Amino acid sequence: MDLALLRTFVTVHRAGSFTRAAALLGLSQPAVTSQIRVLERQLGRPLFLRNARGVTATTIGDELAHKVAPHLDALTEITEAGLDQESTTRTLHLAGPPEFTAERALPALTPLIAQGLSIRTAFGPAEELLTGLAAGHHDLTVTTARPRGGLLTATPLCDEEHVLIAAPRWAARVGGPAVLQARGVRALDPVPLVEVHESLPLIARYWSAVFDAKPAASASVIAADLRAVLACVTAGAGLAVLPRYLCSAALDSGEVVALLDPPVPPLRTYFLAARTGTLGLPHIARAHEWLLRTAVDW
């Protein structure tokens, strides 16, 4: 049986679409369709059921994928690794949120640079970066969105605690945690909101988890980088919800104050995602293992 046909089959099985598989393989959609039909004729059984959103594997297709995918992944690792084990330098293409990548991931990987690892980074929205990862533009992606399907594998990296903060003068105006707990979210009405997006993703999640409410006002300041949000809050622009790792120094120095300390603070999980089969490549596996090991202390 032609290995190229099996490679196309496994890619379609993981992508759930002839069109997406064609983009990943660098083939035309008709070429992918033709290869799958050839394979189906050789086997004498249908491998996929076509539907409006793509394709779904038949039981025969699932069985075949389960049997051949691990072996194809192993062959891919061997061919892509080449002479890497004898090389002192290999480039890691890392993608993730700019703030987390800058404050956590890149400093954690610094010891590997002395061992010959080179790093190139990319930033962007989670879905965009996962699409790039699947297409081979990145090697590892840090994301808060768990990828679906078989094209990507994801390992929980760490949990991020969210903190409701403001400058001391706004905290004094609110009246402190006791007042906020007694009055609820209404105590925050006079305080302007600072966020990364008009949809108020962090504030809305915090309001829902802690106050069982939705934000009643729009943001006064929108800054597309959490570090800029922190700078605005420190300067007195209003309140924000930020990851504790990002604002811990400002909290310790008193530049900002935590307005509330809920018994169960809102958390968000980060995942470390890679393309299925690529963790056999030494430089990717080393960085993946190093990040997971370092994240234990985050």
SULUR-V647499 format. One line per field, one symbol per residue. phi: phi as a letter, one per 30 degrees, with the letter a starting at -180 (. if undefined). A space follows every 10 residues. Layout:
phi: ???
This chain:
phi: .ddddddded ddeddiaddd dddddicddd ddeddddddd dddibdcbcd bdckbbdddd dddddddced dddddddddd dhcedcccbb ccccbldddd dddcddedde edddcjdcbb cbbldedddd dddddjdbcb bdbccddcic dbcbbecacc dcbdbadedd ddddjjeddd dddidddced cdcbbcaedh ddddddeddc chbcecbddd bcbdbddddd dddedjdlca cbddedcddd dddidbbdda bdebddbbcc cccbdejcdd dedddddddd dddddecd
